Amino acid sequence: MTGGSARAAGASWAEFGRRLRSLRRAAGLTQLQLGLRVGYHHSAVSKLEAGLREPP
């Protein structure tokens, strides 16, 4: 992956994380509650929201 496309991919995951956090909060869920519903540990939800982990 080139530097430009790597940055673009990182920006895309960061946007995904912001959207995930927004939707989770709108639903009135904590990271723990969301994680339990989708089968993820709350720390994985946190990393997804921070753009530090890509979804499977």
N, C-alpha and C positions, 0 to 999 in steps of 0.2 A: 504494500500500500504506500502510495506517495505521501509526502508530508501534508499536502493540501487535502487529499481525500481522508487522511487520518484525522485531521482537524475537523473536517466536515462531519465525519462519523461521530467524533466526540461531541460536537455541538448538537447533533441529532439526539444522542443519548441523554445529554443534559436537558434538552427540551422535553424528551419523553419523561424524565424524572420530575421536571416541574409540573407537567400535566398530570402525572400519577399522583403527586402530592396534592394538587388542587382538587382532583376528583375524590381522593380519599378524605380530605378535610370536608368537602361538600357533603359527603355521605356520613359525616360525623364519626368516622372510624379512627382509631389509633393505629399506629404501625403494627402493634401486636395483634389487634383485632383483624386487620386486613391480612396479615400473615397467616393467621389461623384459618381464615376463610379460603385462602388460595394455596395453602400448604407450603408456605415459606416461613423461615425464621424471621423475626422482626428485624434482625440486623441486615438480612438480605433486602428487605423492603427499604430500609434506611439507605443502603448502598445504591439501590435502584433509583431512589428519589434524588440522591446526590450526584447521579451520573457516573458513579464509580464501578458499576456492574451492569453488564448487558443482560437483557432478559434472555431466557433460553430459546 
